[in-house]
């Protein structure tokens, strides 16, 4: 199965987190926000220039920079 980065999810599409491939401090923060393996996320908003996207994660909306979202591996799902 092919994985995507979380940044690759289009607005309105959903995915499931399969892994975090980032520095330990950022990884810990993402995990504290509920981004763990198996969590469903949905891209709810894209900034005009694509540098930031907002995702619905565990009942909250979280804005993530492109460079950080590229380190989160996901697989697309249908909600």
Secondary structure, 3 states (H helix, E strand, C coil): CCCEEHHHCCCCCEEEEEEECCCHHHHHHHHHCCCCCCCEEEEEEECCCCCEEEEEECCEEEEEEHHHHCCEEEEEECC
